[in-house]
């Protein structure tokens, strides 16, 4: 039934294709790849299980959040520490690391005017000059800017580039060997292309415009990965797979330490959010994240179940129906597949 639904979406051109993994405890309930995409050179390429996807905002929880947790566990920073401690030119002394993670710092969602792919702008200078839209801890304003700042905090604390730190300290020990920023030439051919720009499809180069101007590496976007790597990540976050990189109690805090519907980076299901797009059957405190290109990850700590759903939905343009698709798909998965 789930397979049939996704195949219908592909046939109706709602999605070019997708990779889906559903797992509960150690039991893989479904692994499927669907559809195809047009590559940069104009050829048609099938989507397979190891296809790489531009994760877009999943970067926030796959790279930035674990890196911050790792530094906290090493006593190199704390949640309550002001951002200004690490970035002295940031002019809000009261905004903390935790507020950036929970999207309640008061920073705006994005830069104004919105960054276009052909712009030449100093992204960090603009972020540093951004005015808050509300006081900290007043409301959730989902902000790319806060996550970009956290990427820079990580660089200041470690003395390493953000991409090399997460690749060496997190992805490598977690066995996520296909997860990286800035794909090399041969890896780009394995990536599902996103949308058309200047007459050809963007393939293996970051879709997000701010991340592109930050040389492909940002705390908000820029990461590429495949479904199997993200399944390893979900197993670690749910305690299904053991690891020694980050103490598990810190990982648990990412979905239990909440401000409204936001944990530390993650969206958390409280059972009452009308704008929620992952289906309403899942356990309270289930958590996850989406990416603009069409990616998502959803984890249920009670059922010990997760869904990795990777698509390149923007291939057909940015006006997608992903919100409705995700809700229907995740409800169907819960009702038909979970034990």
N, C-alpha and C positions, 0 to 999 in steps of 0.2 A: 504493500500500500504506500509506504514512504517512497520507495523506488519509483512507483508509478506516478506519484505526485511530482517528483523532481523531473522525471522524463516529460511529463506534461508541460511543466514550466519551460523546459528547453524547447520542446516542439512548438509552443506558443510564443517563443521568443521573448519570454519574460526574463530569462537568464540565458547567457551563452552556454554555461555549463557550471559544474560544481564538483567538489569532493566533500563527502560526508562521512564522518566517523561517529558512531554511537557506542558507548561502552558503559557497563555497570560493573563495579568491582573489577575483577580481572577478566570479565566476560565481554568479548567484542561482539556486540549485537548486530552491527551493520558497518560495512566499509564499502563505499560506492563511489565511482567516478562517472561523470555524465557530461555529454556535450563536447563542444570544441570552441576554438577562438581563431580569429584571423591574426597571424603573426605580423611583426613589423615589415617583413618582406612580402606580405600579401598572401602567403601560403596558409592553408587551413590546417590547424593542429588539434589533435584530440586531447582532451583533458584526461590525465591519468592520475593514479594515486600519488605519484611523486612530483606532480606539477607544483612549481613554486608559485606563490601568490604574494602580491603586494599587500601586506597586512594592514596598511594605513593605521588607524588609531589603535588597533590591537597592540601596536608597538608600545603604547603606554603601559599595558599590564604585562606584556611578555618580556620587555627589556627594562623599562624605567623602574617599575615597582619592585621587581626582584633585586635590582641593583641597589636601590635605597634600603631595602630590608637587609641586604648583605652588609652594607655599611653600618646600619644600626646595630646589627648583631656583633660587629667588630668594634663597637663603641667609637666609631669615627664620626657619627652624628646622631642626633635624637629627633624625634618627631616634633618636639616643641621648639626646636631651635629656629631662630629667625633666618630667613633666606639671606638677609643682609650679612650675616656672619661669614658666608661663603662668597657672596656676590656684593661687594661693598657699594657698587654703583646702583644697585637696586634701591629705589628711594622710598620703600615702605617698611619701616623698621619693625612693625608689628606682625607682618605676614610670616607664617611659619611653614616649615616643610609639610606638616600634617594638613594644613589648609590647602596647599597646592595639590596634594594627593586627593583630598576630598572635594576638590572643585568648589571650595567655599571661601576662597581668598578675597573675592571681590573683583578679581581681574576680569576683563572682558573676555568673551568667547574667542574673539579673533581680532586681527588687525583691521583697521579701517584706513583707506579702502581695502577690500579683499585682495589678496595677492593673486596675480595672474601668472601663468606659466612663462610668459615672455618678459616679466618685469625684472628690473635690476634694482633691488632694494636691500638696505642693511637691516635684516630681520632682527638681529639682537638689539641693535640701537633702538629700533621702533618698539620692541617689547619693553625695554628698560624705560622708555619714555611714556609707556601706556598709563592712562589714568584709570583708577578703579571705578567700577560702576556701582558698587555698594560696599558697605563695611564688611570686614571679615566675619565669618560665622553668622551671617544673616540669611543667606540663601545659596542654593546650588546654582552656579553658572558654569556649565561645562566648558572648560577653557583649554585650548591648545597651548596658550601662552604659558600657563603654569607648568605644564609638563615639559615644555622646551626649557624653561628655567631649571627644572629638576635635572635634566640632562647635563646642563652646565654646572650645576652644583656637584654632580657626580665627578665631572672632570676636575673640578677644583680640589675636591677631597682626595681623589686617587692619584692625581698627576698624570693620568692616562687619558687617551681619547675615549669617549663614551663607547664607541663601537668596539674597540679592542678590549676594553674592560669587560663588557657583557659577553663578548664572544669567548674570552679566555676563562673568566671567573664563573660564568653561569651556563652558557649554552654547551660548552665543551664537557664539563663534568656531568651535566644533565643528559648528555647523549644527543643533543639537538644539533646534529652536524650539518644540517642543511639550512640553518637559520642564521641570517647575516644581513648586515647593511651593505650597500654598494656591491652589487653582483659583478663578478668578473665577466668578460665577454662570452665565454662558453656557457656560463650559468644563465645568462640572460635569455638564451634560446629555450631554456626549460621553464621560463616564467610565463604565466598566462598574461597576455597583453591587456591593458586597461582600456583607456578611451583613445579616440582618434584626436591627434593634434597636428596641425599643419600638413594634413594630407596623408599621414600614416599613423598606425597604432603605436602607442607607447608600450614598449616591451622590456621588462627587466630594469627599467629606470623608474625611480619613485614618482608616483602620481601626485602626491601632495606637494603643493607649490612652495610652501614655507620650507619644508624639508629639502626640496630640490635646491632652493637658494642657500640652504645651510650645508651644501655639498653632500646631500643624500643621507645625512645623519642628524636625527633630532630625537628628543625625548618624547615627542608626540607622534611621529610617523617616520617611515623610511625602511622598516624591517621587511625582509622577505622570508617566507618559510613555507613548509609543506604540512599537510594534515597529520602525518605520522609524528613529526617533531612536536606539534602542538598537543597530540595525544599524550606524549611523554610528559609534557609540561602540566597537563590537566591531572594526570596520574600523581604527579608530585604534589600539586596543590591540594588534592583530595586525600593524600596520605596512602594512596594505593601503591605507589612506588617509593621506596626509601631513598633518601639522599642525605648528604652531610654538609651541603653548602650553606643552607639557611635553616636555623632551628624551626621546627614545625609550628611552635606556638606563635612565632612571628608571622608565619604564612596564614595561620588561622585568623589573626587580627585583621587581615585585609578585608574580610567580609563580616567580622563581628564588631569592629570599631567603626561605627557608622555616624554620618551626619546626614539626616534625612535618608535619601535613597542611595547614598554614596558611601562605600567603604573606602579603604585606602587604594584608590584607583578604580576599583570595580563598581559597577552598578549592582545593587543588592535588592532582591525581591522581598518586599515587606508584606505582600499580600493585599495591597490596597492602592497600587499606583495605576491610574487610568492610562498613562502614556506608555506602559510597559509593553515590550514587543516580543517576549519570549514565551508567551502562553501562560495561562494562569493556574495550571495544574501542579506546577513544580513546588517543591517544599519551600517554606519560608526560609529566608537566608540563603537561598540559591543565589549564585552570583556569576557575573560574566561581563562581556564587553563586545562592542561591535566596531567595525571599521568601515569607512565611507565607501571603499571600493566594492564591498559586498561580503566582507569576512565577519565571522563571529565565533565566540567560544562561550559555552554555558556550562556551569558546574553545579551539581546538587550535593551538598555535604551530608545530607541525611540519607539519600538513596545511594550515595557514592557513585553517581552517574554523571556523564558529561557528553556534550554534543560539540563536535568541531564541524563547522559549516563554512567552507571557503568557496566563494564565487568571485568572478570578476564582473559583477552586474553592470558596472559603469561602461562596459564595452559597447552597450547599446545607447549610452547617454546617461546623464545624471538623474533623470526623472524616473527612478526605479520604484517598484512596488515592494521593496524588501521588507518594510515594516509589517505589512500584511502577510507576506510570505513566511517570514520568521515566526510570527505568532502561530500561524496554521501548522507549520512544520513541527515546531517544538511541542505543541499540544498533541499532535498526531504521534510523535515519538514517545511522549510520556504515556499516552493511552494504549498504544499498540505494541511497544517494544520493551518497556521497563518491566522487570519482574515484580 
